[in-house]
Amino acid sequence: MLHIGGARTALFNWLYARHSDGTFLLRIEDTDRERSTPEAVDAILNGMRWMGLNWDGPEIYQFARAERHRDVAEQLLAAGKAYRCFATAEELNEMREAQKAAKQPLRYDGRWRERPPGPEQEGKPFVVRLKARQEGETIVHDVVLGDVRFENSQLDDMVLLRSDGTPTYMLAVVVDDADMGVTHVIRGADHLNNAARQLQIIEAMGWPVPVYGHLPLINGPDGAKLSKRHGALAVEAYRDMGYLPETMRNYLLRLGWSHGDDEIISTAQAIAWFNFESIGKSAARMDYKKLDSLNGHYIRTTSDEALAAEVVAFLERRTPPVTLSEMARDRLTAAMPSLKERAKTLMELAQTAEFLFSDGPRELDEAAAKLLSPEGRAVLAAVLPALEATGWSGPALEAAARTYAEGHGLKLGQVAQPLRAALTGKASSPPLFEMLALLGRTESLNRLRAYAHS
C-alpha cells in the first residue's frame, strides 16, 4: 500500500521537482520479493495516480537492475573498498550474544576485514561487506534537520551482497540514485541513519553526493506513532472513504510544512511556494476533524459536473460496484448545488443522493418510518390534492404546502417532514421542494401516493 507517510514524502518530492522545473522519478524498490507482489505494486501506482502525483518517464523497478548492483559491488572489491566475509550465521550469533553480555552495541566486529580467505574457504558461502571508515565522522548535510554527525566508529561494515549474490537495499538505492541522476533525496527521518551509511558507498565510488532532506514522522492525534489504531494508513483507504485528491494534497502538505497562516493552499500555490526552509523539524499530528473540514471546502468549491463525476467514480469503485444510469447522473448533477453544501465526504454525498438514483417508492429508514406514522400519512394524504393542483416548481410547491399548513393550524415542518420521508426514504435531505421539482410531477406523486393513506 501507499502509506499516508509515504504519500506525504512523494508529495514533497513532487512539489519540489515541479517548483524547480526538475524531474520527478518513481522507483519501485522491490528487492524484497515476498512483499513485492503485483497487487502491492499496483496499490502504490494507483495511490500515486489518484493523488495526482504524475511522474516523468517510466517507473524503474529495482530488482530488474540487480546485475548492475552486483557489478558495483565487484568494483568496490577490486578497489579494496569492500571485502568478502565468510562468517557463518552461528559465528555471528555468538558474536552478538557476547556483545549483549558485555552490554556493548550490537554490530559486526570486522573479523574478516583484513583477513584473506584461505583454502578452507574455497566454495564456502560469503557476503560482501563495505570497508567503512573507522575513524573520524560522517556528516549528513540535511536541508531539514541541519548537519547531523555520526561517529564512524559507530558505523559497522554493512553487507552489500548477500551470500546468495543478491544486492541489499542499501547498495541498490545508492547505485540507482547515481544512475538515475538523482540530485535530491527527500524521505522520512527513519532513513537518517541510512544516509550516513549510504554516503560511505557514494564516496567510495566517487559519485556526486545528493542533497538530503529527512522529514519528521507523522503521529496520531494522541502524539504516538501513527498506527492502525489511529485509523486508515493507506492512501487508497482515504479515497474509498470519499476524500478528494485535492484535499489529500492540501492536507498532507500542511502536515509538516507551512506558509504563514494559510490553511487552504491550492496545488498551483503549493508548487509556487514550496521550499525546504518551511518544513518543520518536529513530528506532525493527524487531525481528522481538520481533514473533514478541508474536504468539505473542496467539495463545495468543486464544479457540479466535476463533483458528480467524482461521485460516479467513487460508486464504481465500491464492492460490489454501483453503476448509475444516465438519468441518475443527470439528476445527481442537477441536485449538486444543494447536495454539496453540507457533505464532508463523497460517501456522505452519495448516501444523501441515493433517492435520486432510481425511480419508484422508497424503502424507509428507521427515522423516516417514525415520521410516516398513521398521523404523518394522514397529513400526507390530506396535502396531496393541494400539491397536485399547483404548478410543479419549487416555490409553487412550497407555497401550496405552507397554505395548507396555515389553514390547518400546522407548522410547515409538520407537513414537510412526512413529504420528505415519503420522497426520499429518509428524515433529512437536500431542500425538499427543490427535490420535488427536480424529480418531476409524475415521479414525485408516485412516491408520495405510496404512503398517503389515513
N, C-alpha and C positions, 0 to 999 in steps of 0.2 A: 504494500500500500504506500501511497504518498502521505507520509505523516505530516501533521499540521506544522511541525517544526521544520521538516524538510521543505514543505511548500513555502514557508516564510524565507528560508535560505535561498530557494530558487528565485523567489520574487525579488529579493535584494540584488542577487546577481543579474537578473533580467533588467531591473530598473537601471542598475549602474551601466550595463552594456548599452542599453538604449540611450541613456543620458550622455554617454561618451561617444556615441556613434560607433560603438565597438561591435564585437561578435559574441553572441550568446550560444554556448555549446552545450549539448546534452550528451552525457556519457552514462551508460548503464554499467554499473560496476558489479558484474555478475560472476566474479571468480568463485563465490560460494555457490556451487552448483545445486545443492539441495534446496536452498532458499530461492534461487533464481529461476522460478518456474515461469512458463509463458503467461500464466494468469497474473503473477506478481509484476512482470514487466508491463503487461497491458494496463494494470492498475496505475502504475507510475505514469505511463504515456497518456492515459485517459485523464488522470488528475491534472497533469500539466496542460493538456488541451482545454479542459473545462475552465481552468484558471485563466486561460488566455495567454499563457506564457509560451509564445511561439519561439522555437529555436531555429538557429541558422544552420543549414546543411543537414545531412543525415545524422541520426544519433549514432554514437560509437559504442560498440559492445566490447567490453574489456577482455572477456575470456577469449575472444577471437584473435587477440593480439599477444597471446601467451608466448609465442615463438620469439617475438620482439623483446619481451620482458626477459626471457631466458638469455637472449643474446647480450643484453646489457649486463646481466649477472656474470656472464663469461668474460666480458670486457673488464669488469672490476676484478675478477680473479686473475686475469692475465696481467693487470697493472699492480697486483699485490695489495689491492684495496679491499679485497674480500678473501675469504678462506673457507676450506671445507672442514666441517665439524662432524666427527664420527661418533660423538657422544650418544649412547643409547638412551632410550626412554627411562630405563631403570637407573642409569647413572644420573640423569637429570633429576629424577625424583629424589634420589639420595641427596644430591646437592641441595635441592630445595628444603628437604627435611632438616638438613644440617643448618641451613641458613635460618630456618624458623626457630630451631632450638637455640641458636646463638642470638636470636632476635635481630637478625640482620635483614636488610631489604632483599627481596627475592629477585635475583637477576642472574643471568648467565655469567659464569666466572671466568670465561675466556680460556678454558683449558686446552682448546685446540688452536688458539690464536697464533702461537709461534711454533707449533708442533707439526713437523712434516709427517704425512702418513707413511707407515712402513709396510712391508709385505703382508703383515697380518690384516691390514685394512683393505687389501685387494678384494674387490667385489662386494664390500660391505656398504650398506646404505649411509648416506651422509646428507647434511643440509649445507647450504652455502650461507655464510654469515658476513655481514659488513664488518670491516675492520674499523670500528668507530674511533674517533679521537678520545683519548683517556684523560687528557689534561686540558685546563682552561675551561672556557664556557661557550655554549652556543646561544646566540641571541636571536630571538624571533622578533623582527621589527613589525609590529602589528598596528594596523591603521585604526583599530577599535580600542585595543587594550594598552597600546603603547609598547615599549620594549619589554619583552619577557625573557628572563635569563634562565638558562639551565646549566648546571654544572655537568661537564662531560663525564665526570666520574660516576654520575648517576644514570648515564645512558649506556646500556649494555650493547653488545654486538648482535643486532637483530638479524633474524632469519630473512634472507632474500628469496631463496629457493627451498621448498620443502624436499623431503627425502624422495618423493615420487617425481621430482623435477618441476612441480607446478610452482609458479611465482606467487609470492604473498601479495596481499593488498598493498602493503607499504611500498613495495618495489613497483607494482603495476601503476599506482596512481602517479608516482613521480615520473616514470617513463612516459605515460600518456600525456601528462601535463606538458612535458618538454616537446613531445612530438606534435601536439595539437596547438602549440604556440600560446599556451595559457599564460596570461600576464597577471591575473588577479584570482586569488583563491579565497572566496568568502564562504565560510562554513561555520558550523556550531562550535561553541567553546569546548565541547567534549573532544575535539580534534586538536586542541592546542599542544598537548604532549607529542602528538604525531608530527606536528610541524618541526619540532626540534630534531626528531629522528630523520625526517624526510630531507631536511636541509643538508644533513651529512651525506646523503646519496647525491643530492644535487651538486654539492661542492666537489665530491669525489669524481663526478662525471664532467665537471667544468661547465655546467649548464647555467643559464640565467636564472636568478632567484625571483620567483613571482612575489607580488605584493600579497601579504596575508592579512585577513581580517576575520577574527573569530567572534561570533555573535553569542551574547549571553543566552542561556536557555529560556524556554517558556515554562512557567509554572502554572499550576492550577489556581483557582480563586483563593484557596487557603494558603498559598505560598509554597506548598510542597511540589515536588517534581510532577509535571503533567503525566497522568496515567489514566488507565481505563476508568477508574472510579470517578474521575472528573467529567466523564462524558466522552464523546467521539474523539478519536485520534486521527482518523483518516479523512483526507480532503473529500473523498467521494461520499463519505457519510454526511458531511455538511451539504453537499449537492443534493443528496437524497432526502434531507430534511427540509429542503426548499429554500436554501440560501442562494443568492445570486453571485456569480463570479466577481462582479464589480464590488460587491460587499466584502467578499473574502480578500480581494486585493487591498482594499482600503483598510480593512480591519487588521490584517496581518502586517501591513506597512506600519500601522501605529503601535504594534506590539514590539516596541524597542527602537522606534525611530520617531522623531518629532519635527514639526515645522511650526515653531511658535505654539499658539493655542489651537491651531487648525485641527479639527476632528474629521471633517468631511473633505477628502482630498481625491480629486478625480485622477484617473490613470495618467492623463496628459500632464496634470500638475505634478504628480509624483515623479514622472520621468524628468521633467524640467528641474525639479528641486532636489532630487536625490543626491546625497553625499554621505561620506563616511563619518564626517565630524558630528553629525546629528544622531548617530547610533548610540544608544545608552549603554553604559557599562554594567548595569545590574539586570537581573532576570526580570522579564515582563510577566504579568499575570493575565490569564484568560478572564474575561468578564462577559458572561453570556448575555446579561441584560443589555450591555452596550452593543454586542453583536446583533441582537434582535432589533434594537432601536435603529442601528445603522442600516439593517436590511429593510426595515420599514421605510426609511428615507429613500433608498434606491428603488424600492417597489413603487413608491408614489411618484418618483421623478422619471421612471421609465415610460416610454410611449405605450399607449394602449395596445397597439399592434405587436410591438416587440414583447411586451409582457404576456400577452395572450400566447405568443409563440413559445415563451419560456414555460408557461403552464402546460401547454400541449406536450412539449419535450419532457417535462417533469412527469406527467402522467404516463407517457410511453415508456419511461424507464422503470416504472413500478413493476412489482411482481404480484400477480400477473399484470402485463401492460394494459393500460386503458387507452383506447383509440377513440378520439372524438370525431363525430360526423361533421360535415361541412356546416350544417345547421347549428350544431353545438358550438363550433368555433366562431361562427358569426355572432351568436348570442353572447358568448364569452367576451368577445372584443367590444360589442356594444355596451355590455354591462360594466366593463373595466373601470370607467371613471368612478363608479360607486364602489365597486369591489375593492379597489386598491387603497382606499382611504384608511382602512383600519387594519389591513392584513400585515403581519410581521414576517410571514414566510409564504412561499409558493404553496406549501402544504395547506396552510390556513386558507389561502385564497381559493385553492381548488375545492376544499371542503365546503366553503361558503357558496361556491358557484355550482355545486353539484346539481341543484334543482334545475339548472339551465340545460343540462346535457342530454336529457331525454324527455319525451312527452308523456302525458298521462298522469293520473292521480299519484300523489307522493306517498311513500311509506313514512309514517310519523315517528320521530324520535320521542323519547320519554317526555321532554318538556312540551313538545307540540301536542302530544296526546292529552296532556293535562289541560291545555288551552282549548282543545276541542272536546270539552265535557258536554253533556247534554245542553247546558246553558249556552256554551260557546257555539255549538252547532245551531241552536235556535236563533242566535244573533246572526249567524252566517246566512241562514235561510231567509231571515227577515230583511237583510240588507241587499240580498242578491237582486231583487226587482229594480231597486234604485240604480244599481251598477249596470244592469242590462239595458236600462233606458237612457244611459248617458253616452256621450261621445267617448271613444276609447283613447284618452290621453291621460297622462299622469295628473295634471292639475284638475281636469274634469272629474276623474275618479275620486280624487281626494275631496273635492267639493261635495260630491254626492254622498260619500261616507260621512263627512262632517255634518251635512244637513240631516242625514238620518240620525246620527248620534244625538245632535241637539234636540231633534224632535222627539226623542225617546228618553231624554234625561240621562244620556250616557256620555262618558268622555270618549274622545276619538280613539284612544288606546284600547278601550273595551270592544270597539268594533274592528280596529286594525289588527289586533293580535290573533283572533280566530281566522281572519283573512290571510294573514301571514303564515300561520301554521298549515292551513289547507293548501296554500300556493306553493310553499317551499318544503313542508315536512319538518320545519324547524321553528324554534321560538325566536330566533334572530335572523336577520337577513339584511341585504342592502335595502335602500329606501323602497318601501312596499309598493307605492303607487307607480314609481318608475318601473319596477319589475313587472307589474300587471300590464303596463303599456308595452314593455319590451316583449313579453311573451305573446301579446296579442289577445284579441277578444275571445276567439274560439278556444285556444289552449287554456287561457286563464279560467274561463267559465267551466270548462270541462273539469278542471281540478277542483274548483270551488264547489261545484254541484255534487261532487263525490262525497263531500262531508256536510252538505247543507240539508239537514233534516232535523225536525224537532222531536 
